Amino acid sequence: MLHKTFSVLLVCSAALLTSNASAHFEQEELTQIEIKTYQPTPVPDRIILTLSGDPATERSVNWRTDNNTETALAQIAKSSGSPYIEQDSKTIKGITSSLKTQHYTSYHHSVRFQGLEPATNYVYRVGDGQVWSEWIQFKTSKADNSPFSFIYFGDAQNDLKSRWSRVIRQAYSDMPKADFILHVGDLVNDALDDQEWGQWFYSAGWINGSIPSIATPGNHEYEDGDLSPQWNTHFTFPGNGPDNSKLKNSVYYIDYQGTRFISLNTQSMSEDPIVKTMQQKLWLEKVLKNNPNRWTIIFQHHPMSSAKEGRTASIPLNLMFKSIYEEYSVDLVLQGHDHAYARGNNLSTGGRFFDRQGPVYAVSVSGPKMYDAGAEWADVTEQNNQLYQLIDVSEKEIRYRAFHADGLMFDSFVITKDEQGKRAVK
């Protein structure tokens, strides 16, 4: 009987080993398929439009090809109903750089469209003169303080193709006329994994080429203290940040129809807590002091205070920046990192006593990685839901709405401001 039992155990163990080996083999096969899926070809892919200067007169576009395509060209024309676009288009030569990743080398290209007309529809395509992308349409912003709308995403980071894709697509479905998309970092989980970057671009698809993006990096865009090379090859943002090459393309500001958007690179502060923190602080004070816009919105990866009570902040942002935000009347601070939702005023100690007005702080997450929420500073908290935010800005108010991935709205507020600059949140 003992011999029979032992024989059964051997058979079961062998079956289990075979099953595990099969599963491991299937996983390896899937990895190889992903490498093939996201490897570059002569056909332009990862096309993304960005805000890189005056939004009324400039756009930039970045794209990728294999390493046989060194020429970077873009054609652009005013949009019309005619299919004969080429005859009215202007050809612009761009710049190209190479990027060697674990599995392949690719070429990344960039072109700036400058001298555009405000509030005008344009159509463009990118390629090398023989192999072209499709024609893609976009519209420049207005040159005044007209109302506009944008989409705000917290960390995407994980399971990008399988689980983040529905969030960006639902957000676009709810706001197809959004003027731009704003990301607050941790777009991917592994800064150097080009397959993850491939999934991020796959999830947004053609939306990236039509609606411009702005973004600030998170800790997962860093590897061994350096910003991912994919960041600078994929994105072109304004060059008006501090005089530090390590902060280029991640610390900047954009004035969009009466609102100043400011990107801070909080991860660089942890990598270099003295130099990069102080450089951003001094630069920020100048940008806030010389700000002619009615509204000010800051976007950063790490939250000023955690979305969960008791979680230790990795960077002392409260100590370094909160008083500046209050002194210069920042209206809204958009954040990520904590993989939960929280929003509230979060005034510094003594702020209410001195009648200071703090910004509304929001922490959000768009990907499936979840943490607990429940911070005392927040008026509203939420956990275990993927989220996106739709924000409308006019001269009189900022209207903010937060949605679950299935399109259900669960939080909203409106910021108003009187002629003396006194804000109210309702």
ABEGO torsion letter per residue (X at the ends): XAAAAAAAAAAAAAAAAAAAAAAAAAAAAAAAAAAAAABBBABBBGBBBBBABBAAABBBBBBBBBAABABBBBBBBBBBABABAAAABBBBBBBBBBBBBAABBBBBBBBBBBGBBBGBBBBBBBEAGABBBBBBBBBBBBABABBBBBBBBBBAGBGAAAAAAAAAAAAAAABAABABBBBAEGABABAABAAAAAAAAAAAEAAAAABBBBBBBBAAABBGGBBBAAAAAABBBBAABBBBAAABGABBBBBBGGBBBBBBBAAAAAABAAAAAAAAAAAAAAAAABBABABBBBBBABBABBABBGBBBABBAAAAAAAAAAAAGBABBBBBGAGBBBBEAGBBBGAAAAGBBBBBBBBBBABABBBBBGBAABABBBBGBBBBBBBBBBAABBBBBBBBAAGBBABBBBBBBBAAGBBBBX
